[in-house]
Amino acid sequence: MSRIPSVSIAAAVLLLSGAAAAQPVTWSYGFGVEVHRQEYREPSIDVTEKGWFGGLTGDAIAALGLWQLRIDGRVAYGMMSYSGSGTEDGIDDYVFEGRVMIGRVLPLGGGNRITPYAGYGYRVLFDTLGRHTTSTGAVGYDRLSQYHYVPIGIEGGFRLSQNWAVKPTAEFDWLIRGFQDSYLSQAVGGLGDLHNTQDSGWGLRGAIMFQTAVQGTAIEFGPFVRYWDIDQSNTKPVTFQGVTVGGGFEPANHTIEAGAALKVVF
């Protein structure tokens, strides 16, 4: 899987180098904040984690005529509440996501446009339930979740008035490969940690960002939603002191994030 981002970045570099010979590259940058409510659920075993996240975002667009190289990323922190083998609150979660994409602007006239895009994305979430014991005495363990995926989307840009515009975005995310590390040794001494692979899943995301200017600085703000639906992972041996005692897998799960974002654009 390590070749996927290399191929995406190499294609972007070739596009930039070819087009840059004919015309100058123009850059724009955005920096912002976001707040969202997240709910993670494993329906087959009735496990849920939910809570609020706050995060920082950043993006850059290199424009070569109507072609664009897009890079964006975010980091977020949340405090989750667990329900499953008992209940527990105050679980720290950390998220990082980075993406690189190629887009092509399609002018519609009157200052309006749509921009289809596609590329590569990487999302990682670290859940620290390993520091907690639930209401029924169950000892938790940390989990590391990683998704490699292909985002395929379309972004609009439509003028509402002289000073206002709206930028809706719709995106489908195709999971290339997911990895789940479950640190079972934190729950029971002698248990081996699990490393599972997820080969099937998809995501959706959408946003409606309103654009205006405040004292000459471009501002964007609006709601967004992100959704992941991931199928059950492969099964790996569960070991105790080196002896196989069973099999372990990551159950099918889904995650929804709904919130709002604010950013400034330069």
Protein Blocks (a to p, Z undefined) as FASTA:
>chain_A
ZZmmmmmmmmmmmmmmmmmmmpccdddddddddddddddddfknopacdddddddddddd
ddehjbccddddddddddddddfehcdehiacddddddddddddddebjhiacddddddd
ddddddfkllpccfkopacdddddddddddddddddddfbfkbccdddddddddfbdcdd
ddfklmpghiacdddddfbdcdddddddddddeehiacddddddddddddddddddddee
hiafbdcdddddddddddddddddZZ
